């Protein structure tokens, strides 16, 4: 049972930080009282208490850009709420993806690998093999994809023995790219491999 200490603030409103559940970007900051939190938990859509309107308001009730709740947590002092949510459109009233928009940057993860995995999946599903290298590899089957990974691994080993850092990094990028394709072809994602590594680490 989540316990929030609303008494720490004179108006009984605690800060509620909303974070994108997928990209980890901070989307906005609002304030909640007990009723706002209860409604948020009930309808699974972020609901704040508006100081100006003097009432509860659900983010997106006018625009349709709701924040679908995935997880709710409190900080160590139980006086701040962290909500992980999926935005159904721009979050800021300016039309930006977040209220903490930096130079109009999109709400995408700083980690490029998940984006790359999504691109690989999209091209696998929608691209014509004649127009897409990725789609052409999938069309040739698992043996060809595995063979390509092997070839790129050999290239990395060869470049590792030389002193051309640029070539080494480029071959390493090729290897990682084709490995992500192989994982996809086998029905896995990089996170599955990371989970195995985490379990090995925790077992030590």
N, CA, C and O of each residue as an XYZ file, in Angstrom:
816
protein
N       0.851     -1.190      0.000
C       0.000      0.000      0.000
C       0.887      1.239      0.000
O       1.749      1.391      0.866
N       0.675      2.130     -0.977
C       1.474      3.327     -1.070
C       1.034      4.357     -0.029
O      -0.152      4.666      0.090
N       2.007      4.886      0.724
C       1.723      5.881      1.741
C       2.361      7.210      1.318
O       3.575      7.289      1.127
N       1.542      8.241      1.175
C       2.015      9.567      0.788
C       1.814     10.521      1.957
O       0.743     10.556      2.563
N       2.854     11.297      2.271
C       2.768     12.265      3.355
C       2.367     13.628      2.792
O       3.220     14.457      2.477
N       1.065     13.844      2.672
C       0.561     15.111      2.132
C       0.746     16.267      3.113
O       0.690     17.430      2.712
N       0.963     15.963      4.381
C       1.044     16.998      5.410
C       2.324     17.824      5.332
O       2.428     18.860      5.988
N       3.290     17.387      4.547
C       4.555     18.121      4.445
C       4.400     19.436      3.687
O       5.274     20.301      3.747
N       3.280     19.582      2.973
C       3.058     20.788      2.196
C       1.813     21.496      2.712
O       0.809     20.853      3.019
N       1.880     22.827      2.809
C       0.801     23.602      3.416
C      -0.534     23.409      2.704
O      -1.587     23.399      3.342
N      -0.486     23.257      1.381
C      -1.727     23.103      0.625
C      -2.128     21.645      0.441
O      -3.142     21.354     -0.193
N      -1.331     20.722      0.997
C      -1.655     19.303      0.910
C      -1.431     18.698     -0.456
O      -1.906     17.597     -0.734
N      -0.719     19.399     -1.310
C      -0.438     18.911     -2.661
C       1.022     18.476     -2.767
O       1.929     19.224     -2.399
N       1.238     17.283     -3.263
C       2.603     16.781     -3.413
C       3.014     16.826     -4.883
O       2.176     16.639     -5.764
N       4.305     17.073     -5.157
C       4.774     17.081     -6.542
C       4.632     15.692     -7.165
O       4.887     14.681     -6.511
N       4.227     15.655     -8.424
C       4.100     14.398     -9.168
C       4.862     14.539    -10.475
O       4.464     15.286    -11.369
N       5.956     13.815    -10.569
C       6.792     13.848    -11.769
C       6.331     12.744    -12.707
O       6.175     11.593    -12.297
N       6.116     13.099    -13.958
C       5.701     12.106    -14.947
C       6.871     11.822    -15.887
O       7.439     12.729    -16.495
N       7.212     10.547    -15.986
C       8.343     10.094    -16.789
C       7.847      9.123    -17.853
O       7.003      8.270    -17.576
N       8.366      9.251    -19.060
C       7.980      8.335    -20.122
C       8.436      6.924    -19.774
O       9.614      6.699    -19.493
N       7.515      5.985    -19.793
C       7.820      4.605    -19.409
C       8.755      3.924    -20.392
O       9.406      2.941    -20.038
N       8.836      4.424    -21.621
C       9.650      3.773    -22.635
C      10.987      4.478    -22.865
O      12.011      3.819    -23.048
N      10.983      5.817    -22.858
C      12.215      6.555    -23.156
C      12.927      7.067    -21.913
O      14.088      7.471    -21.981
N      12.226      7.051    -20.759
C      12.750      7.565    -19.488
C      12.887      9.087    -19.468
O      13.459      9.631    -18.524
N      12.383      9.782    -20.478
C      12.414     11.237    -20.487
C      11.384     11.778    -19.492
O      10.287     11.232    -19.370
N      11.741     12.859    -18.781
C      10.782     13.519    -17.893
C       9.820     14.316    -18.760
O      10.237     15.154    -19.558
N       8.532     14.048    -18.597
C       7.522     14.671    -19.451
C       6.961     15.957    -18.869
O       6.835     16.960    -19.571
N       6.626     15.927    -17.596
C       6.047     17.113    -16.973
C       6.013     16.962    -15.453
O       6.284     15.892    -14.909
N       5.676     18.056    -14.790
C       5.513     18.071    -13.340
C       4.146     18.641    -13.017
O       3.754     19.677    -13.554
N       3.426     17.969    -12.144
C       2.140     18.465    -11.683
C       2.016     18.250    -10.192
O       2.990     17.885     -9.534
N       0.833     18.471     -9.650
C       0.624     18.303     -8.214
C      -0.620     17.457     -7.970
O      -1.612     17.552     -8.692
N      -0.539     16.633     -6.941
C      -1.637     15.728     -6.613
C      -2.017     15.824     -5.148
O      -1.169     15.991     -4.272
N      -3.311     15.713     -4.907
C      -3.775     15.457     -3.555
C      -4.234     13.992     -3.512
O      -4.051     13.257     -4.482
N      -4.813     13.581     -2.418
C      -5.192     12.177     -2.274
C      -6.222     11.758     -3.317
O      -6.163     10.650     -3.851
N      -7.171     12.657     -3.605
C      -8.209     12.345     -4.585
C      -7.624     12.197     -5.989
O      -8.037     11.327     -6.754
N      -6.663     13.052     -6.315
C      -6.041     12.993     -7.646
C      -5.288     11.681     -7.829
O      -5.356     11.057     -8.888
N      -4.576     11.271     -6.796
C      -3.843     10.014     -6.881
C      -4.800      8.837     -7.003
O      -4.570      7.918     -7.789
N      -5.869      8.870     -6.226
C      -6.842      7.777     -6.267
C      -7.486      7.669     -7.647
O      -7.671      6.568     -8.165
N      -7.826      8.813     -8.240
C      -8.432      8.790     -9.574
C      -7.429      8.294    -10.606
O      -7.781      7.540    -11.514
N      -6.167      8.727    -10.461
C      -5.108      8.280    -11.366
C      -4.991      6.759    -11.336
O      -4.877      6.115    -12.378
N      -5.021      6.200    -10.144
C      -4.913      4.751     -9.993
C      -6.143      4.028    -10.536
O      -6.040      2.909    -11.040
N      -7.300      4.667    -10.432
C      -8.548      4.037    -10.851
C      -8.710      4.022    -12.364
O      -9.028      2.986    -12.947
N      -8.491      5.174    -13.004
C      -8.726      5.269    -14.448
C      -7.463      5.008    -15.266
O      -7.515      4.959    -16.495
N      -6.309      4.839    -14.571
C      -5.037      4.550    -15.241
C      -4.628      5.652    -16.215
O      -3.978      5.396    -17.229
N      -5.018      6.875    -15.891
C      -4.626      8.035    -16.681
C      -4.252      9.148    -15.703
O      -4.990      9.413    -14.754
N      -3.113      9.799    -15.930
C      -2.591     10.762    -14.958
C      -3.588     11.896    -14.722
O      -4.038     12.560    -15.656
N      -3.915     12.094    -13.454
C      -4.845     13.140    -13.039
C      -4.201     13.984    -11.947
O      -3.712     13.456    -10.948
N      -4.205     15.294    -12.143
C      -3.613     16.219    -11.183
C      -4.710     17.018    -10.479
O      -5.892     16.927    -10.809
N      -4.264     17.808     -9.487
C      -5.153     18.816     -8.919
C      -4.689     20.158     -9.460
O      -3.530     20.535     -9.289
N      -5.592     20.876    -10.111
C      -5.260     22.171    -10.700
C      -5.465     23.285     -9.681
O      -6.565     23.484     -9.167
N      -4.385     24.003     -9.400
C      -4.498     25.116     -8.464
C      -5.311     26.256     -9.065
O      -6.021     26.957     -8.342
N      -5.216     26.449    -10.368
C      -5.940     27.543    -11.007
C      -7.417     27.221    -11.170
O      -8.267     28.088    -10.967
N      -7.736     25.961    -11.541
C      -9.133     25.572    -11.735
C      -9.796     25.123    -10.435
O     -11.016     24.985    -10.355
N      -8.963     24.901     -9.423
C      -9.468     24.467     -8.118
C     -10.244     23.154     -8.211
O     -11.273     22.989     -7.555
N      -9.751     22.225     -9.025
C     -10.435     20.944     -9.193
C      -9.455     19.914     -9.749
O      -8.336     20.250    -10.137
N      -9.892     18.658     -9.781
C      -9.099     17.621    -10.428
C      -9.163     17.809    -11.941
O     -10.201     18.186    -12.484
N      -8.057     17.546    -12.609
C      -8.097     17.544    -14.079
C      -7.202     16.426    -14.601
O      -6.063     16.260    -14.165
N      -7.732     15.687    -15.517
C      -7.011     14.582    -16.125
C      -6.250     15.108    -17.338
O      -6.844     15.697    -18.241
N      -4.965     14.900    -17.354
C      -4.146     15.351    -18.476
C      -4.673     14.743    -19.771
O      -4.742     13.521    -19.903
N      -5.047     15.601    -20.731
C      -5.578     15.119    -21.996
C      -7.084     15.169    -22.083
O      -7.654     14.775    -23.101
N      -7.757     15.653    -21.024
C      -9.221     15.652    -21.032
C      -9.792     16.558    -22.127
O     -10.926     16.360    -22.564
N      -9.025     17.539    -22.566
C      -9.463     18.408    -23.655
C      -8.751     18.078    -24.966
O      -9.373     18.059    -26.028
N      -7.456     17.819    -24.889
C      -6.657     17.581    -26.100
C      -6.715     16.137    -26.583
O      -6.493     15.858    -27.761
N      -7.015     15.223    -25.667
C      -6.969     13.804    -26.022
C      -5.592     13.198    -25.858
O      -5.399     12.005    -26.092
N      -4.626     14.022    -25.451
C      -3.253     13.547    -25.259
C      -3.087     13.041    -23.823
O      -2.414     13.661    -23.000
N      -3.710     11.917    -23.552
C      -3.676     11.355    -22.207
C      -2.304     10.772    -21.885
O      -1.506     10.492    -22.779
N      -2.048     10.597    -20.597
C      -0.847      9.930    -20.108
C      -1.282      8.622    -19.462
O      -1.813      8.620    -18.352
N      -1.060      7.519    -20.151
C      -1.503      6.211    -19.679
C      -0.522      5.675    -18.642
O       0.660      5.495    -18.935
N      -1.000      5.428    -17.462
C      -0.151      5.047    -16.329
C       0.334      3.603    -16.447
O      -0.439      2.685    -16.720
N       1.644      3.432    -16.231
C       2.234      2.095    -16.213
C       2.759      1.724    -14.822
O       2.769      0.552    -14.448
N       3.190      2.725    -14.068
C       3.753      2.438    -12.741
C       3.721      3.713    -11.912
O       3.866      4.811    -12.450
N       3.531      3.572    -10.597
C       3.543      4.709     -9.687
C       4.450      4.381     -8.507
O       4.338      3.317     -7.897
N       5.342      5.303     -8.198
C       6.277      5.103     -7.093
C       6.367      6.369     -6.259
O       5.957      7.449     -6.685
N       6.917      6.210     -5.049
C       7.189      7.376     -4.205
C       8.673      7.433     -3.910
O       9.392      6.445     -4.059
N       9.122      8.613     -3.485
C      10.530      8.738     -3.122
C      10.730      8.235     -1.695
O       9.790      7.773     -1.049
N      11.976      8.333     -1.212
C      12.326      7.772      0.093
C      11.627      8.480      1.256
O      11.469      7.898      2.330
N      11.203      9.749      1.045
C      10.527     10.494      2.107
C       9.009     10.443      1.982
O       8.297     11.033      2.795
N       8.521      9.749      0.979
C       7.076      9.606      0.752
C       6.372     10.940      0.566
O       5.209     11.090      0.940
N       7.086     11.927     -0.021
C       6.463     13.227     -0.246
C       6.576     13.688     -1.696
O       6.303     14.849     -2.002
N       6.973     12.794     -2.579
C       7.026     13.076     -4.012
C       6.629     11.812     -4.760
O       7.027     10.707     -4.390
N       5.846     11.985     -5.810
C       5.360     10.849     -6.590
C       6.062     10.805     -7.943
O       6.253     11.838     -8.585
N       6.439      9.619     -8.366
C       6.992      9.404     -9.701
C       6.038      8.490    -10.459
O       5.740      7.379    -10.021
N       5.566      8.974    -11.599
C       4.640      8.195    -12.420
C       5.291      7.880    -13.756
O       5.721      8.783    -14.474
N       5.361      6.611    -14.084
C       5.829      6.199    -15.399
C       4.601      5.992    -16.274
O       3.696      5.231    -15.931
N       4.588      6.686    -17.417
C       3.399      6.666    -18.260
C       3.775      6.661    -19.737
O       4.907      6.965    -20.115
N       2.799      6.310    -20.551
C       2.965      6.358    -22.013
C       2.107      7.501    -22.538
O       0.886      7.474    -22.388
N       2.729      8.510    -23.155
C       1.968      9.654    -23.665
C       1.254      9.326    -24.970
O       1.831      8.701    -25.861
N      -0.002      9.749    -25.079
C      -0.769      9.546    -26.307
C      -0.793     10.839    -27.116
O      -1.853     11.342    -27.489
N       0.388     11.356    -27.372
C       0.510     12.610    -28.111
C       1.417     13.574    -27.388
O       1.969     13.233    -26.342
N       1.588     14.796    -27.931
C       2.429     15.800    -27.282
C       1.966     16.071    -25.857
O       0.768     16.044    -25.577
N       2.899     16.329    -24.964
C       2.567     16.538    -23.552
C       2.417     18.007    -23.209
O       1.503     18.386    -22.477
N       3.306     18.837    -23.733
C       3.313     20.255    -23.368
C       2.219     21.025    -24.106
O       1.840     20.659    -25.218
N       1.714     22.093    -23.484
C       0.687     22.925    -24.123
C       1.224     23.643    -25.354
O       0.453     24.145    -26.172
N       2.559     23.692    -25.485
C       3.171     24.322    -26.660
C       3.174     23.399    -27.868
O       3.482     23.823    -28.982
N       2.829     22.127    -27.642
C       2.860     21.139    -28.711
C       4.120     20.303    -28.712
O       4.283     19.413    -29.546
N       5.019     20.590    -27.768
C       6.268     19.832    -27.668
C       6.017     18.478    -27.021
O       5.009     18.270    -26.346
N       6.957     17.558    -27.243
C       6.819     16.209    -26.697
C       6.873     16.204    -25.175
O       6.225     15.377    -24.534
N       7.643     17.126    -24.591
C       7.747     17.211    -23.141
C       7.742     18.679    -22.716
O       7.991     19.574    -23.524
N       7.458     18.907    -21.446
C       7.509     20.270    -20.918
C       8.942     20.697    -20.620
O       9.194     21.861    -20.310
N       9.873     19.763    -20.713
C      11.282     20.048    -20.508
C      12.008     19.916    -21.839
O      13.076     19.310    -21.925
N      11.414     20.490    -22.866
C      11.918     20.341    -24.215
C      13.210     21.124    -24.400
O      13.286     22.305    -24.059
N      14.219     20.461    -24.941
C      15.501     21.096    -25.220
C      15.690     21.199    -26.727
O      15.870     20.191    -27.411
N      15.648     22.425    -27.235
C      15.885     22.674    -28.652
C      14.982     21.811    -29.534
O      15.397     21.293    -30.571
N      13.717     21.674    -29.078
C      12.716     20.935    -29.863
C      13.102     19.485    -30.136
O      12.712     18.919    -31.158
N      13.863     18.885    -29.228
C      14.238     17.488    -29.392
C      13.020     16.591    -29.197
O      12.136     16.887    -28.393
N      12.990     15.501    -29.942
C      11.894     14.552    -29.832
C      12.030     13.723    -28.555
O      13.118     13.569    -27.999
N      10.900     13.201    -28.115
C      10.879     12.346    -26.930
C      11.321     10.937    -27.309
O      10.509     10.024    -27.460
N      12.628     10.792    -27.458
C      13.203      9.489    -27.786
C      14.295      9.175    -26.783
O      14.885     10.077    -26.189
N      14.556      7.915    -26.601
C      15.551      7.485    -25.627
C      16.946      7.934    -26.034
O      17.267      8.009    -27.220
N      17.776      8.233    -25.029
C      19.175      8.553    -25.298
C      19.950      7.308    -25.708
O      21.044      7.403    -26.265
N      19.382      6.153    -25.433
C      19.998      4.888    -25.821
C      19.556      4.554    -27.243
O      18.379      4.281    -27.478
N      20.483      4.573    -28.180
C      20.140      4.396    -29.589
C      19.811      2.950    -29.945
O      19.088      2.707    -30.912
N      20.321      1.998    -29.194
C      20.135      0.597    -29.568
C      18.668      0.163    -29.619
O      18.283     -0.532    -30.559
N      17.830      0.548    -28.635
C      16.413      0.192    -28.756
C      15.769      0.797    -30.009
O      14.913      0.174    -30.638
N      16.186      2.009    -30.360
C      15.670      2.630    -31.586
C      16.085      1.822    -32.801
O      15.294      1.594    -33.716
N      17.352      1.390    -32.794
C      17.857      0.613    -33.923
C      17.111     -0.707    -34.048
O      16.828     -1.160    -35.157
N      16.793     -1.324    -32.916
C      16.023     -2.570    -32.952
C      14.634     -2.339    -33.546
O      14.120     -3.178    -34.285
N      14.037     -1.201    -33.219
C      12.727     -0.886    -33.780
C      12.814     -0.678    -35.287
O      11.935     -1.112    -36.031
N      13.877     -0.013    -35.734
C      14.068      0.220    -37.167
C      14.225     -1.110    -37.897
O      13.649     -1.312    -38.966
N      15.009     -2.015    -37.312
C      15.205     -3.339    -37.913
C      13.871     -4.072    -38.037
O      13.588     -4.678    -39.070
N      13.052     -4.017    -36.985
C      11.754     -4.683    -37.007
C      10.834     -4.073    -38.061
O      10.132     -4.789    -38.775
N      10.847     -2.741    -38.151
C      10.001     -2.063    -39.126
C      10.384     -2.444    -40.551
O       9.521     -2.694    -41.392
N      11.679     -2.484    -40.809
C      12.127     -2.818    -42.158
C      11.893     -4.298    -42.477
O      11.649     -4.672    -43.625
N      11.973     -5.109    -41.457
C      11.674     -6.532    -41.640
C      10.216     -6.719    -42.062
O       9.911     -7.568    -42.899
N       9.326     -5.928    -41.483
C       7.890     -6.094    -41.712
C       7.381     -5.377    -42.957
O       6.463     -5.854    -43.623
N       7.981     -4.229    -43.267
C       7.351     -3.398    -44.283
C       8.157     -3.160    -45.554
O       7.589     -2.809    -46.588
N       9.455     -3.345    -45.491
C      10.272     -3.009    -46.650
C      10.296     -4.129    -47.683
O      10.248     -5.312    -47.347
N      10.371     -3.727    -48.937
C      10.568     -4.666    -50.039
C      12.023     -5.106    -50.048
O      12.910     -4.252    -50.021
N      12.307     -6.418    -50.085
C      13.698     -6.893    -50.072
C      14.581     -6.255    -51.141
O      15.794     -6.143    -50.962
N      13.988     -5.848    -52.227
C      14.775     -5.234    -53.288
C      15.174     -3.798    -52.957
O      16.078     -3.238    -53.578
N      14.490     -3.205    -51.971
C      14.773     -1.809    -51.601
C      15.426     -1.666    -50.236
O      15.801     -0.561    -49.845
N      15.567     -2.762    -49.508
C      16.096     -2.687    -48.145
C      17.109     -3.797    -47.900
O      16.826     -4.975    -48.117
N      18.294     -3.402    -47.443
C      19.335     -4.391    -47.124
C      18.864     -5.304    -45.996
O      19.053     -6.520    -46.048
N      18.251     -4.707    -44.979
C      17.781     -5.491    -43.831
C      16.721     -6.501    -44.276
O      16.787     -7.678    -43.922
N      15.751     -6.032    -45.049
C      14.697     -6.929    -45.522
C      15.262     -8.034    -46.403
O      14.777     -9.165    -46.371
N      16.289     -7.711    -47.192
C      16.888     -8.721    -48.069
C      17.581     -9.809    -47.261
O      17.567    -10.977    -47.650
N      18.194     -9.430    -46.127
C      18.837    -10.428    -45.264
C      17.793    -11.370    -44.665
O      17.985    -12.586    -44.642
N      16.693    -10.802    -44.182
C      15.629    -11.634    -43.617
C      15.052    -12.568    -44.680
O      14.705    -13.714    -44.392
N      14.956    -12.069    -45.900
C      14.407    -12.885    -46.986
C      15.308    -14.076    -47.303
O      14.827    -15.111    -47.763
N      16.612    -13.935    -47.060
C      17.567    -15.007    -47.358
C      17.605    -16.067    -46.262
O      18.145    -17.155    -46.462
N      17.032    -15.747    -45.106
C      16.926    -16.747    -44.055
C      18.001    -16.689    -42.987
O      18.974    -15.942    -43.096
N      17.805    -17.496    -41.949
C      18.647    -17.470    -40.763
C      20.089    -17.858    -41.053
O      21.006    -17.312    -40.441
N      20.307    -18.789    -41.974
C      21.678    -19.222    -42.274
C      22.516    -18.079    -42.841
O      23.678    -17.908    -42.471
N      21.926    -17.312    -43.726
C      22.630    -16.186    -44.330
C      22.916    -15.109    -43.297
O      23.993    -14.514    -43.294
N      21.944    -14.857    -42.414
C      22.135    -13.851    -41.361
C      23.248    -14.279    -40.418
O      24.112    -13.474    -40.068
N      23.233    -15.542    -40.005
C      24.274    -16.056    -39.111
C      25.637    -16.004    -39.786
O      26.638    -15.670    -39.152
N      25.674    -16.336    -41.071
C      26.930    -16.286    -41.821
C      27.477    -14.868    -41.852
O      28.684    -14.662    -41.726
N      26.588    -13.888    -42.019
C      27.013    -12.487    -42.066
C      27.590    -12.052    -40.732
O      28.567    -11.305    -40.695
N      27.003    -12.505    -39.643
C      27.534    -12.188    -38.314
C      28.947    -12.756    -38.165
O      29.842    -12.098    -37.635
N      29.127    -13.976    -38.637
C      30.447    -14.599    -38.584
C      31.471    -13.822    -39.388
O      32.600    -13.628    -38.939
N      31.086    -13.379    -40.567
C      31.994    -12.605    -41.408
C      32.388    -11.293    -40.739
O      33.554    -10.898    -40.760
N      31.413    -10.629    -40.151
C      31.701     -9.356    -39.482
C      32.574     -9.564    -38.246
O      33.411     -8.719    -37.927
N      32.382    -10.689    -37.549
C      33.207    -10.989    -36.379
C      34.666    -11.175    -36.782
O      35.573    -10.715    -36.089
N      34.885    -11.851    -37.904
C      36.252    -12.039    -38.408
C      36.880    -10.691    -38.745
O      38.056    -10.462    -38.459
N      36.092     -9.791    -39.357
C      36.596     -8.466    -39.704
C      37.014     -7.687    -38.454
O      38.014     -6.969    -38.466
N      36.244     -7.835    -37.387
C      36.585     -7.158    -36.133
C      37.905     -7.677    -35.580
O      38.749     -6.900    -35.132
N      38.079     -8.997    -35.615
C      39.326     -9.603    -35.127
C      40.517     -9.096    -35.943
O      41.563     -8.764    -35.385
N      40.354     -9.039    -37.251
C      41.445     -8.582    -38.118
C      41.816     -7.131    -37.795
O      42.994     -6.801    -37.654
N      40.799     -6.267    -37.680
C      41.068     -4.851    -37.418
C      41.593     -4.624    -36.003
O      42.295     -3.643    -35.756
N      41.259     -5.525    -35.066
C      41.746     -5.385    -33.695
C      43.259     -5.544    -33.625
O      43.898     -5.024    -32.711
N      43.832     -6.260    -34.586
C      45.275     -6.498    -34.605
C      46.058     -5.336    -35.203
O      47.279     -5.261    -35.067
N      45.344     -4.432    -35.867
C      45.994     -3.263    -36.459
C      45.796     -2.044    -35.565
O      45.218     -2.144    -34.482
N      46.273     -0.914    -36.018
C      46.194      0.310    -35.203
C      45.271      1.366    -35.799
O      45.352      2.542    -35.441
N      44.398      0.947    -36.704
C      43.458      1.892    -37.298
C      42.161      1.862    -36.494
O      41.295      1.016    -36.717
N      42.045      2.796    -35.561
C      40.882      2.804    -34.665
C      39.578      3.048    -35.409
O      38.533      2.514    -35.037
N      39.645      3.859    -36.463
C      38.439      4.151    -37.222
C      37.879      2.893    -37.884
O      36.674      2.644    -37.836
N      38.743      2.115    -38.492
C      38.304      0.876    -39.124
C      37.800     -0.115    -38.090
O      36.806     -0.806    -38.315
N      38.487     -0.184    -36.952
C      38.073     -1.106    -35.896
C      36.665     -0.766    -35.393
O      35.829     -1.654    -35.225
N      36.410      0.527    -35.155
C      35.100      0.936    -34.658
C      34.007      0.710    -35.700
O      32.892      0.317    -35.357
N      34.322      0.955    -36.960
C      33.338      0.740    -38.015
C      32.992     -0.743    -38.177
O      31.830     -1.101    -38.365
N      34.012     -1.595    -38.101
C      33.743     -3.030    -38.185
C      32.981     -3.511    -36.960
O      32.142     -4.407    -37.056
N      33.275     -2.916    -35.809
C      32.549     -3.267    -34.582
C      31.077     -2.879    -34.716
O      30.190     -3.616    -34.283
N      30.826     -1.714    -35.321
C      29.446     -1.274    -35.540
C      28.723     -2.229    -36.487
O      27.556     -2.556    -36.274
N      29.415     -2.673    -37.527
C      28.820     -3.627    -38.469
C      28.455     -4.940    -37.768
O      27.400     -5.526    -38.008
N      29.364     -5.378    -36.896
C      29.111     -6.620    -36.165
C      27.893     -6.488    -35.258
O      27.028     -7.363    -35.240
N      27.831     -5.395    -34.508
C      26.702     -5.196    -33.597
C      25.392     -5.082    -34.365
O      24.373     -5.627    -33.941
N      25.413     -4.385    -35.480
C      24.217     -4.227    -36.305
C      23.701     -5.569    -36.794
O      22.507     -5.853    -36.705
N      24.592     -6.383    -37.303
C      24.167     -7.687    -37.827
C      23.783     -8.651    -36.694
O      22.945     -9.532    -36.882
N      24.397     -8.477    -35.526
C      24.022     -9.297    -34.377
C      22.597     -8.981    -33.936
O      21.850     -9.883    -33.556
N      22.216     -7.698    -33.985
C      20.843     -7.319    -33.650
C      19.856     -7.930    -34.642
O      18.754     -8.328    -34.263
N      20.252     -8.001    -35.902
C      19.407     -8.639    -36.907
C      19.258    -10.128    -36.599
O      18.165    -10.685    -36.709
N      20.359    -10.765    -36.214
C      20.315    -12.188    -35.875
C      19.416    -12.441    -34.671
O      18.625    -13.384    -34.672
N      19.534    -11.608    -33.649
C      18.678    -11.746    -32.477
C      17.201    -11.651    -32.877
O      16.373    -12.448    -32.435
N      16.890    -10.669    -33.714
C      15.520    -10.490    -34.174
C      15.041    -11.723    -34.934
O      13.915    -12.182    -34.744
N      15.904    -12.251    -35.793
C      15.545    -13.429    -36.585
C      15.268    -14.639    -35.699
O      14.474    -15.509    -36.057
N      15.923    -14.690    -34.544
C      15.717    -15.794    -33.608
C      14.560    -15.531    -32.635
O      14.236    -16.370    -31.795
N      13.945    -14.346    -32.766
C      12.813    -14.023    -31.907
C      13.195    -13.395    -30.589
O      12.414    -13.414    -29.638
N      14.406    -12.830    -30.522
C      14.875    -12.216    -29.285
C      15.246    -10.753    -29.508
O      15.288    -10.266    -30.638
N      15.512    -10.070    -28.400
C      15.984     -8.690    -28.433
C      17.239     -8.596    -27.577
O      17.563     -9.517    -26.827
N      17.934     -7.488    -27.696
C      19.167     -7.308    -26.927
C      18.897     -7.392    -25.429
O      19.760     -7.831    -24.669
N      17.709     -6.977    -24.997
C      17.369     -7.018    -23.578
C      17.402     -8.445    -23.039
O      17.734     -8.655    -21.872
N      17.063     -9.425    -23.871
C      17.124    -10.822    -23.440
C      18.546    -11.227    -23.094
O      18.771    -11.969    -22.138
N      19.502    -10.741    -23.866
C      20.918    -11.026    -23.604
C      21.366    -10.297    -22.339
O      22.099    -10.846    -21.516
N      20.914     -9.052    -22.199
C      21.260     -8.276    -20.999
C      20.723     -8.958    -19.749
O      21.390     -8.980    -18.715
N      19.525     -9.513    -19.841
C      18.932    -10.210    -18.691
C      19.783    -11.409    -18.275
O      19.943    -11.676    -17.084
N      20.328    -12.128    -19.255
C      21.201    -13.259    -18.951
C      22.455    -12.781    -18.230
O      22.889    -13.391    -17.253
N      23.035    -11.684    -18.719
C      24.234    -11.128    -18.093
C      23.951    -10.672    -16.669
O      24.781    -10.857    -15.779
N      22.784    -10.079    -16.451
C      22.412     -9.634    -15.107
C      22.290    -10.807    -14.159
O      22.751    -10.739    -13.019
N      21.667    -11.894    -14.624
C      21.513    -13.077    -13.781
C      22.859    -13.678    -13.423
O      23.061    -14.136    -12.299
N      23.782    -13.678    -14.378
C      25.129    -14.190    -14.098
C      25.821    -13.331    -13.049
O      26.496    -13.843    -12.155
N      25.645    -12.021    -13.169
C      26.269    -11.093    -12.226
C      25.692    -11.267    -10.827
O      26.428    -11.269     -9.840
N      24.369    -11.413    -10.744
C      23.698    -11.552     -9.453
C      24.039    -12.873     -8.786
O      23.972    -12.991     -7.563
N      24.403    -13.865     -9.584
C      24.711    -15.190     -9.046
C      26.118    -15.258     -8.433
O      26.445    -16.204     -7.715
N      26.942    -14.246     -8.723
C      28.311    -14.272     -8.200
C      28.355    -13.897     -6.736
O      29.430    -13.869     -6.138
